[in-house]
Amino acid sequence: MSRIGKAPIAIPAGVSVDVKDNVVTVKGPKGTLTQAVNPELDIKIEDGHVTLTRPSDDREHRAQHGLYRALIHNMVVGVSEGYRKEMELVGVGYRATATGQVLELSLGFSHAIFIKLPPEVKVEAKSERNKNPLIILESDDKQLLGQVCAKIRSLRKPEPYKGKGIKFVGEVIRRKSGKSAGAK
């Protein structure tokens, strides 16, 4: 029994949800998002709530019930509030600068890395004295934002010995002791 699929999605003020030919369109102050939904699922919009119902208790219907409910909920939250991720560059000489939709990263390689970001993602780079540089990414699309963050992180993942690399703010890196700790 899908507990997530059964929960209704509240539509906040300023957001409109339309369903046409199994395509859900959500419009709000931050933008417009669309998502194709399995035609077997039934979507109802009534008195400020969106509810999804499944035709049977088959394994696939149960899985898709919760999946599409979560996707539509993420779209509603995205167009009303938006999503924000902060990434931290840990390492000597690591720098980030953002000019428009291009992010320039200096990560200890012999060359700078340039990443062209999609137009839906807004980027800001901060660097304060005696603090690690920050990359702040904002978007109304949660999936796209996560994908961009994963791409940036893959350029220099945090390593377990010194903790150098690109990590999310608040993320805890499991540290290992070096070879000198175990030798006796």
PyMOL commands that set and color helices and strands:
alter all, ss='L'
color gray80, all
select helices_A, chain A and resi 3-6+59-80+142-154+179-182
alter helices_A, ss='H'
color red, helices_A
select strands_A, chain A and resi 9-10+16-20+23-28+31-36+42-46+49-53+83-90+95-99+102-106+113-116+122-126+134-139+165-168
alter strands_A, ss='S'
color yellow, strands_A
deselect
rebuild
show_as cartoon
